[in-house]
Amino acid sequence: MVKSKATTVEEYISELSDDRAGDIGAVRKVIIDNLPKGYVETMQYGMITYVVPFERYPNTYNGLPLGYISLASQKNYMALYLMNVYGDKDIESNFKNRYIASGKKLDMGKSCVRFKKLEDLPIDLIGETIAMTTVEDFIKKYEESRR
């Protein structure tokens, strides 16, 4: 699946193969278990996305809720988009160093961590990284980046 037209998370997961659905479901559970209060799960850009809802912050550059994390099943891999890693040099450095120290191979773009199976992720680090950034801190970083 390159880009889903699913309108709900459940519909998105139901479109996946059993192995992909299991891995995406496991990463989704880690996200939900570690997500700071105030973010909301939705579908955005054809991916499962955790956003700052408009009720909390409507002033985005593109008219969409401010995306914090996205989770997707692509054609050749799965991807976890961590916008707090992309937007903060200290978090990025810590994340990359700890990922490499875990012994797992890091395949990463600016915010996108690509993985082929759940075992490719240092899942504790993923949870800790998600838990690092409150809605308030994420909005502050976003506003600083837009200046």
Residue pairs with C-beta under 8 A, 6 or more apart in sequence:
1 15
1 16
1 73
1 74
1 75
2 74
2 75
3 45
3 46
4 12
4 15
4 43
4 46
4 47
5 46
6 12
6 15
6 43
6 46
7 43
8 43
9 28
9 41
9 42
9 43
9 48
12 43
12 47
12 48
13 21
13 24
13 25
13 28
14 21
16 24
16 73
19 117
20 73
20 78
22 118
23 78
23 117
23 118
24 48
24 71
24 73
24 78
26 118
26 123
27 71
27 78
27 80
27 118
27 121
27 123
27 126
28 48
28 71
30 123
30 126
30 127
30 130
31 50
31 69
31 71
31 130
32 41
33 127
34 126
34 127
34 128
34 130
34 131
35 50
35 69
35 130
35 131
36 130
36 131
36 133
36 134
36 135
37 134
37 135
38 52
38 53
38 56
38 134
38 135
39 50
39 51
39 52
39 68
39 69
39 135
40 50
40 51
40 52
40 53
40 65
41 48
41 49
41 50
42 49
42 50
42 51
42 65
43 49
44 51
44 64
44 65
44 67
44 70
45 67
45 70
46 72
47 70
47 71
47 72
47 81
48 70
48 71
48 72
49 67
49 68
49 69
49 70
49 71
50 67
50 68
50 69
50 70
51 64
51 65
51 66
51 67
51 68
52 65
52 66
52 68
52 135
52 138
52 139
53 65
54 65
56 135
56 139
57 65
57 66
57 135
57 139
60 66
61 146
66 138
66 139
66 142
67 81
67 83
68 83
68 84
68 133
68 138
69 80
69 81
69 82
69 83
69 130
70 79
70 80
70 81
71 78
71 79
71 80
71 81
72 78
72 79
72 81
74 114
76 116
77 107
77 114
77 115
77 116
78 114
78 115
78 116
79 112
79 113
79 114
79 115
80 112
80 113
80 115
80 121
80 126
81 111
81 112
81 113
82 95
82 111
82 113
82 129
82 130
83 111
83 138
84 91
84 129
84 130
84 132
84 133
84 138
84 141
85 91
85 92
85 95
85 111
85 129
86 92
86 110
86 111
87 138
87 141
87 142
87 145
88 133
88 141
91 129
91 132
91 133
95 125
95 129
96 106
96 108
98 122
98 125
99 106
99 108
99 113
99 122
99 125
100 106
102 122
102 125
104 120
104 121
104 122
105 120
106 113
107 113
107 114
107 115
108 114
113 121
113 126
115 121
133 141
